Structures are given as C-alpha cells and as structure tokens.
Amino acid sequence: MFLGLVIVVVAVGLVFTYFERKRGVVSVPGVSQTLTKPTETVSNSEIGGTVYVVKKGDSLWEIAMSNYGSGYNWVDIAKANKLSNPGILLTGQKLVIPKVEVKTAVAAKVTNKPAQTKIITGNYKVVRGDSLWKIAVRTYGDGYQWVKIWNNNRSKFRDPNKLEIGMELALPKLQ
C-alpha cells in the first residue's frame, strides 16, 4: 500500500514538473523555421520601426530573422525593449522592432596567436599540444582529414585522442 502511494506521488510530481518546465521554455536560436511578420507601426519617432506581438514558441533570434533577415539583430530588439532576460518571452508580449542596420557575422582575425607553419606530407614528429585535427589543418588545410592520418598510422596507436610527444606519424598525400 505504501509503495503504491509513493509511486502515485512520484508520477504526480513528474507531471507537474513537465508542465512547469513548458511554461518557461527558452528557445534555441534558429531551431524553428517559423517566420512571422510585424503587426503594427510605432508612432514614436525616437525609436522608429514596428511593434511585434510575440506568438507561442517565438524567440528573439526568429523575430530578428523575420524582420531583418539576420538573427544577429536580436540584440537590438532586446536593447530597444530593455529586456532583463532576453531568453524569456511571453505570448502576447509587444516588442518594438527598431530601425537599425542589419548585422552579419564577420570572422575576426586573431593576431595574438603565433603563425602555424604548414606541414609537408611525409613523416611528422608529434610535439606538445598537437592533435590529429591540428596536424590535418596544418597539412591539408582541412581538419576533417585527421581520419586519413589516423588510418595511415593505426599500427602505432589505438586511440586517436592519445598522441605521444615524439611519435613519428606518416602523413599520406591526398588524392
């Protein structure tokens, strides 16, 4: 009897937790492909733009994608609306969509990192900090080629994550 009561209490707790978790869901940017449109125009000339009414399942990333064509503008929406926690949006919440320049991702050039010399195919002696990925990038310009290096040297080591300093690797030529 006691065991049955414990099972019922645990089941009720799990159901309660499931529904509580659904209430505060934080969407991962770019997961949903649902795009929506703004609903009304803002008359405030200071902010400019439009007002968007949040729908169930929306995230700032998706709203930015639908309004700017770039999810990176989610920061502008969060700033314009002074959101303390941009990961939490409420259904029916009105958000100002400011008129701003579209943001794009730009790869930054790292200057404080020493230049890695290119490795020529043939034999290579492993040094501290090496991994098959890093060796493949320096040799072939493609980290995914680490598998070819590993397959070519399987007799020397079993685990591709455990290179030993000083180990001689035979680097095959790509065909």
VEXZA-930790 format. One record per atom (N, C-alpha, C, O, CB): residue in one letter; x, y, z. Coordinates in steps of 0.2 Angstrom, whole numbers, plus 2048, in hexadecimal, padded with zeros to 3 digits. Glycine has a CB too. Layout:
AXYZ
...
***
This chain:
M8047FA800
M800800800
M804806800
M80380B7FC
M7FB800806
F809806804
F80E80C805
F81280D7FE
F8138137FC
F81380B80B
L8148087FB
L8188087F5
L81380B7EF
L81680F7EB
L81A8017F3
G80D8097EF
G80880C7EA
G8078137EB
G8078177E6
G8028087EB
L8078167F1
L80681D7F3
L80C8207F1
L80C8267EE
L80581E7FA
V81281E7F2
V8198217F0
V8198217E8
V81B8277E5
V81F81D7F2
I81781C7E4
I81781C7DD
I8128227DB
I8148267D6
I8158157DA
V80C8227DE
V8078287DB
V80A82F7DD
V8098337D8
V8008277DF
V80D8307E2
V8108367E4
V8168387DF
V81683E7DD
V8138367EB
V81A8337DD
V81F8347D9
V81C8367D2
V81F83A7CE
V82482E7D8
A8178327CF
A8148337C9
A81183A7C9
A81283E7C4
A80F82E7C7
V80E83D7CE
V80B8437CE
V8108487CE
V80F84E7CA
V8068447D4
G8168477D1
G81B84C7D1
G81E84D7CB
G8208527C8
G82184A7D6
L81F8477C7
L8228477C0
L81D84B7BB
L82084F7B7
L8238407BE
V81784A7BC
V81284E7B8
V8128557B9
V8128597B4
V80B84B7B8
F8128577BF
F81385E7C1
F8198617BF
F8198677BC
F81285F7C9
T81F85E7C0
T8258607BD
T8258617B6
T8288667B3
T82B85C7BF
Y82285D7B2
Y82285D7AB
Y81E8637A9
Y8218677A4
Y81E8577A8
F8188657AC
F81586B7AA
F8188717AC
F8178767A9
F80E86A7AC
E81B8717B2
E81F8777B4
E8258797B0
E82687F7AE
E8218767BB
R8288747AD
R82E8757A9
R82B8787A2
R82F87C79F
R83186E7A7
K8268767A0
K823878799
K82188079A
K822883795
K81D874797
R8208827A0
R81E8897A0
R82488E79F
R82389379C
R81B88A7A7
G82A88C7A1
G82F8917A0
G83488E79B
G83A88F79D
G8338917A7
V83288C796
V837889791
V83B88F78D
V83889478C
V83388578B
V84188E78D
V846892789
V84788F783
V84A88A782
V84C89478E
S84689277D
S847890777
S84E890775
S851895776
S842893771
V85188B771
V85788C76E
V85788F768
V85388E764
V85A88476D
P85B894767
P85B898761
P85C89475B
P86089075A
P86189D761
G857895756
G85789274F
G85588B74F
G85588874A
G85E89274D
V852889754
V84F882754
V849881750
V84887D74C
V84E87F75B
S844886752
S83E88674E
S83E88A748
S84288F748
S838888753
Q83B887743
Q83C88B73C
Q83588F73B
Q835892736
Q83C886736
T831890740
T82B894740
T82D89B740
T83089E744
T826892746
L82B89F73A
L82D8A673A
L8268A973B
L8218A7738
L8308A7733
T8268AF73E
T8208B373F
T8218BA73D
T8278BC73C
T81E8B3746
K81C8BE73C
K81C8C573A
K81A8CA740
K8168C8744
K8188C6734
P81D8D073F
P81B8D5744
P8138D6743
P8118D573E
P81F8DB744
T8108D9749
T8098DA748
T8078E1748
T8028E2745
T8068D774E
E80A8E674B
E8088ED74B
E80E8F274B
E8138F074C
E8048EE751
T80D8F8749
T8128FD748
T81290174E
T80D902751
T811901742
V818903750
V819907756
V81990E754
V81C91074F
V82090575A
S816912758
S816919756
S81C91D75A
S81D923758
S80F91C758
N81F91A75E
N82591D762
N82B91E75D
N82E91975B
N827919768
S82C92475B
S831926757
S83892575A
S83D924756
S83192D754
E838925760
E83F924764
E84291D762
E84891C761
E83E92576B
I83D918763
I83F911762
I83E90F75A
I84390C758
I83B90C766
G839911757
G83890F750
G836907750
G837904755
G83D91174C
G83490574A
G8338FE749
G82C8FC74A
G827900749
G8378FA74E
T82B8F574C
T8248F274D
T8248EF754
T8298EE758
T8238ED747
V81E8ED755
V81C8E975B
V81B8E2759
V8178E1755
V8178EC760
Y81E8DD75D
Y81C8D675B
Y8198D3761
Y81B8D4767
Y8238D2759
V8148CF760
V8118CB766
V8138C4766
V8138C1761
V8098CB765
V8168C276C
V8198BC76C
V8148B676C
V80F8B776F
V81D8BB773
K8168B1768
K8118AB767
K8158A576B
K81B8A676D
K8108A9760
K8118A076D
K81389A770
K81989776C
K819896766
K80E895771
G81F896770
G82589376D
G82A898769
G82F896767
G82288E767
D82889E76A
D82D8A3767
D8338A476B
D8338A3771
D8298AA766
S8388A6767
S83E8A876B
S8418AE768
S83F8B0762
S8448A276A
L8458B276B
L8488B8768
L84B8B7762
L84B8BB75D
L84C8BC76D
W84F8B1761
W8538B075B
W84E8AF755
W84F8B2750
W8578A975C
E8488AB756
E8438AB751
E8408B174F
E83F8B2749
E83E8A5753
I83E8B5754
I83B8BC753
I8408C074F
I83E8C374A
I8398BF759
A8468C0750
A84B8C474D
A84C8C1746
A84D8C5741
A8528C4750
M84C8BB745
M84D8B873E
M8478BA73A
M8488BC734
M84D8B073F
S8418BA73C
S83B8BC738
S83B8C3737
S8388C5732
S8358BA73C
N83E8C773B
N83D8CF73A
N8438D2737
N8438D7733
N83C8D2741
Y8498CF738
Y84F8D1735
Y8538CD730
Y8578CF72C
Y8548D373B
G8518C6730
G8548C172C
G85B8BF72F
G85F8BC72C
G8568C4725
S85C8C1735
S8628BF739
S8608BE740
S85D8C3744
S8688C5738
G8628B9743
G8608B774A
G8658BB74F
G8638BC755
G8618B074C
Y86A8BE74C
Y86F8C1751
Y86C8C8753
Y86F8CB758
Y8758C374D
N8678CA750
N8638D0753
N85F8CF759
N85C8D475B
N85F8D374D
W85F8C975B
W85B8C8762
W85D8CD767
W8598CF76B
W85B8C1764
V8648CE767
V8668D376C
V8638DA76C
V8628DD771
V86E8D476C
D8628DC766
D85F8E3765
D8588E3768
D8558E876B
D85F8E575E
I8548DD767
I84D8DD769
I84D8DC771
I8498E0774
I84A8D6766
A8528D9774
A8528D877B
A8548DF77E
A8518E1783
A8588D377D
K8588E377B
K85A8E977E
K8548EE77D
K8538F2782
K8608EC77A
A8518EE777
A84C8F3776
A8468F277B
A8428F777D
A8498F376F
N8458EC77D
N8408EA782
N8428E9789
N83E8E878D
N83C8E4780
K8488EB78A
K84B8EA791
K8498E4794
K8478E479A
K8498F0795
L84B8DE791
L8498D8794
L84F8D5799
L8548D5797
L8488D278E
S84D8D479F
S8528D27A4
S8548CB7A2
S85A8C97A4
S84F8D37AB
N84F8C67A0
N8518C079E
N84F8BE797
N8498BC796
N84E8BA7A3
P8538BF792
P8508BF78B
P84E8B7789
P84B8B6784
P8568C1786
G8508B378D
G84E8AC78C
G8478AA78E
G8458A578C
G8538A7790
I8448AE791
I83D8AD793
I8388B2790
I8398B8791
I83C8AD79B
L8348B078B
L82F8B4788
L8288B178A
L8278AB78A
L8308B4780
L8238B578B
L81C8B378D
L8188B4787
L8188B9783
L81A8B7793
T8148AF786
T80F8AF780
T80A8B5781
T8088B7787
T80B8A9780
G80A8B977C
G8068BF77C
G80A8C677E
G8078CB77D
G8008BF781
Q8108C5780
Q8148CA782
Q8168CF77B
Q8178CC776
Q81B8C8785
K8168D577C
K8178DA776
K81E8DC777
K8218DE77C
K8128E0776
L8228DB771
L8298DD770
L8298E276B
L8278E1766
L82D8D776F
V82D8E776C
V82F8EC767
V8358E9763
V83A8E7766
V8318F376B
I8348EA75D
I8398E8758
I83C8EE755
I8398F1751
I8368E3752
P8428F0758
P8458F6756
P8488F674F
P8498F174C
P84B8F875B
K8488FC74C
K84B8FD745
K8538FD746
K855902748
K848903741
V8568F8745
V85D8F8745
V8608F473F
V85D8F173B
V85F8F474C
E8678F573F
E86B8F2739
E86B8EA73A
E86C8E8740
E8728F5739
V86A8E6735
V86B8DF736
V8728DD737
V8768DF734
V8688DC72F
K8728D873C
K8788D673F
K87A8CF73B
K8758CB73A
K8798D5746
T8808CE73A
T8828C7737
T8888C573B
T88C8C973E
T8848C872F
A88A8BF73B
A88F8BC73E
A8968BD73A
A8968BC734
A88E8B473F
V89B8BF73E
V8A18C173A
V8A78BD73E
V8A78BE744
V8A38C973A
A8AB8B973B
A8B08B673E
A8B68BA740
A8B88BE73C
A8B38B0739
A8B88BA746
A8BD8BF748
A8C48BB747
A8C48B5748
A8BC8C1750
K8C98BF745
K8CF8BC745
K8D38BD74B
K8D38C274E
K8D38C073F
V8D58B774D
V8D98B7754
V8E08B8753
V8E38B574E
V8D88AF757
T8E28BE756
T8E98C0755
T8EE8BE75A
T8F48BE759
T8E98C7754
N8EB8BC760
N8F08BA766
N8F28B3766
N8F68B176A
N8EC8BC76C
K8F08AF761
K8F18A8760
K8F78A875B
K8F78AA756
K8EB8A475E
P8FD8A475D
P9028A3759
P90089F752
P8FC89B753
P90889F75C
A9038A174D
A90289E747
A904897747
A90A895749
A9058A2741
Q900892744
Q90188B744
Q90588A73D
Q90288C738
Q8FB887745
T90A88673D
T90D885737
T90A87F734
T90787B737
T915883738
K90A87F72D
K90687A729
K90B87372A
K911874729
K90587C722
I90786E72B
I90B86772B
I90B864724
I905864721
I908863731
I910861722
I91185E71C
I90F85771D
I912854722
I91885F718
T90C854718
T90A84C719
T911848719
T91684B716
T90684A713
G91184371C
G91683F71D
G91683D724
G91183A727
G91D84271B
N91C83D728
N91C83C72F
N91C842733
N91F847731
N923838731
Y919841739
Y91884773D
Y919845745
Y916840747
Y91184B73D
K91D849748
K91E84774F
K91984B754
K919851753
K925848751
V915848758
V91084B75C
V91384F762
V91884D765
V90B84675F
V911855762
V91385A768
V90E85B76D
V90885A76B
V916861764
R91085E772
R90B860777
R905864775
R906869771
R90E86477D
G8FF863776
G8F9866774
G8F686476E
G8F186676B
G8FB86D774
D8F985F76A
D8F785D764
D8F1858765
D8F085576A
D8FC859760
S8EC858760
S8E7853760
S8E6852758
S8E9855754
S8E0856762
L8E384C757
L8E284A750
L8DF85074C
L8E0851746
L8DF84474F
W8DA85374F
W8D685874C
W8DB85E74A
W8DB860744
W8D185B750
K8DF86074F
K8E486674D
K8E9864748
K8EB868744
K8E7868754
I8EB85E748
I8F085C743
I8ED85C73C
I8F085E737
I8F3855745
A8E785973C
A8E3859735
A8E2860733
A8E286172D
A8DC855736
V8E0865737
V8DF86C735
V8E686E732
V8E687272D
V8DD87073B
R8EB86D736
R8F2870733
R8F486D72D
R8F8870729
R8F7870739
T8F286672C
T8F5862726
T8F0863720
T8F386571B
T8F585B728
Y8EA862721
Y8E586271C
Y8E186871B
Y8DD869716
Y8E185C71C
G8E186C721
G8DC872721
G8D5870722
G8D0874722
G8DC87671A
D8D486A725
D8CD867726
D8CE86272C
D8D185D72C
D8CA863720
G8CB864732
G8CC860738
G8C885A737
G8CA85573B
G8C986473D
Y8C3859733
Y8C0853732
Y8C484D72F
Y8C284772F
Y8BA85472E
Q8CA84F72D
Q8CF84A72A
Q8D284672F
Q8D784272D
Q8D384D725
W8D1848736
W8D584473B
W8D383D73B
W8D883973D
W8D2847742
V8CE83B738
V8CC834737
V8D1830733
V8D382A734
V8C5833735
K8D383372E
K8D8830729
K8DF82F72C
K8E282A72B
K8D9834723
I8E1834730
I8E7834734
I8E782E739
I8EB82A739
I8E983A738
W8E182E73C
W8E0828741
W8E082173E
W8E381D740
W8DA829745
N8DC821739
N8DC81A735
N8E3818732
N8E4812732
N8D781B72F
N8E781D730
N8EE81C72E
N8F281A733
N8F8817732
N8F082272A
N8F181B73A
N8F581A73F
N8F2816745
N8F581674A
N8F8821742
R8ED812743
R8EA80E748
R8EE80974C
R8ED807752
R8E480A745
S8F3807749
S8F880274C
S8FC805751
S8FE801756
S8FC7FF746
K8FC80B752
K90080F757
K8FC81175D
K8FF811762
K903815754
F8F681275C
F8F2813762
F8EB812761
F8E881275B
F8F281B764
R8E7810766
R8E080E765
R8DB813766
R8D6814762
R8DE80876A
D8DC81876A
D8D881D76C
D8DA824768
D8E082676A
D8D781E773
P8D6827764
P8D882D760
P8D9833765
P8DC838763
P8D482E75B
N8D683276B
N8D7838770
N8DD837774
N8DF83C778
N8D1838774
K8E1832773
K8E7831778
K8ED831773
K8F082C773
K8E682B77C
L8EF837771
L8F683776E
L8FB838773
L8FA83B778
L8F683E769
E901835771
E907836776
E90C83B773
E90D83B76D
E90A82F777
I90E83F777
I914844775
I91A840772
I91C83B775
I91684977A
G91C84276C
G92283E769
G920839764
G924836761
G92683C76E
M919837764
M917832760
M918834759
M916839757
M90F830761
E91A82F754
E91B83074D
E91482E74A
E91282874A
E92182D74A
L911833746
L90B832742
L90D83273B
L910836739
L905836744
A90A82D737
A90B82D730
A90583172D
A8FF82F72E
A90B82672D
L90683772A
L90083B727
L8FF839720
L90383B71C
L902842728
P8F983671E
P8F8834717
P8F783A713
P8F483F715
P8F382F717
K8F883970C
K8F683F707
K8EF83E706
K8EC838705
K8FA83E701
L8EB843705
L8E4843703
L8E38426FC
L8E78446F8
L8E0849705
Q8DF83E6FA
Q8DE83C6F3
Q8D88406F0
Q8D78406EA
Q8DC8356F2
***
